[in-house]
Amino acid sequence: MGIRISHETPEVSRSALTIANLGQHLADALPARDWRKIRHLFDGTFADIAHIPHRQAGEIGEVLHRAADSPRMDDDWGSLARTIGDAAQAAASARQTWVWS
């Protein structure tokens, strides 16, 4: 199953397995308080459509950027975290709902 994340350039569909694997790296790289903010998207249980308000998208983007910059994050996974974080920030900046489908 592919997951499309709005505001991502270029538009790409990512597999649920890729998102769950990224989640494992995020959980290792982030403090628990940050992981709790994004766990619902990356813990491997996401299977529906998510409509995330722009303010929350901005917070998620910040968390993903912190994870990408963490010395505990592998470069390839950090790049993916940054790409998804950029999409979240784009939605927040445009004051638009960030959609995962």
N, C-alpha and C positions, 0 to 999 in steps of 0.2 A: 504494500500500500504506500503510495506517495503522499507526502505532506507538502502542500504549497504554502509558503509564507509570504504574505503580502509585503509590498514595499521593498522587496529584495531585487537588486539589480545585478545581473540579469535574473529574470524569473526562472527559478529552478524548483523542481519537485524533489524533495529529499525523502529517502525511505524512513519508515518508522524505526528500523533497526539503527540507521545512522544517527537519528535524533536520540534514541535511547543510549547508544554508545557514547555520544557526546555528553549525555547526562552523567554517565559514570565519571568522565573526566572533570566535569563541572563540580560534581559532588566532592571530588578529591581536592580540587583547587580552591574552593570557596569556603569561607567560614559558614557555619551552620545557619546563621541568621540570613545570609544571602541565598544559600541553597534553598531554604524554605520559600523564598519569594518566587522561585522559578521551577521548583520541583514538579509542579502539576503539568508542565509542558515537556519536561525532559526525563521523567522517571520511568518511561517505558509504558505507561498506562494511557497516554494520549491516544484517543481513537475516534474523535469527533471533531466538530468545528468549534474553534475558539474565537470569540470576538472580544478583544482586549482593548479597553478604553485607552485613549492616547496618553493619559498621565501614567497609568500602570505600564504601558509600553515603554515610556521613557525610563521608568525605574528598572524594568527588566533589561533594557539596553545598557544602562549603567552597570548593572551586575554582570552582564555578559562581557562588557569591556574590561571590568576588573579581573574577571576570570581569564580572559585572553592575555592580560598583562602579567598574570601570576607566574612566578618562576616554577610553580608546580605543574603548569599546563604545557603539554606537548605542543610543539609549533604547529603541526597540521591541525590538531583539534582547536588550538587557540585561534587559528585563522578562520575556522568555521564559526567559532563562538563570536569572533569580531564581525564576521559577515552578517550573522543573524542579529547581533547587537546593533549593527548599522541600520538594518531594516526596521528594528524596533524604534530607533532614534528618528528615522525618517518619518515613520507614522506619527510619532510624538510631535515632531517639528511641524508637520502638516496639520496637526490637531485632528487626525483621522483615526478611526478604529483600526487596530492591527489585527489582521485575520489570519488564522491558521485553518486550512481546510484540506 
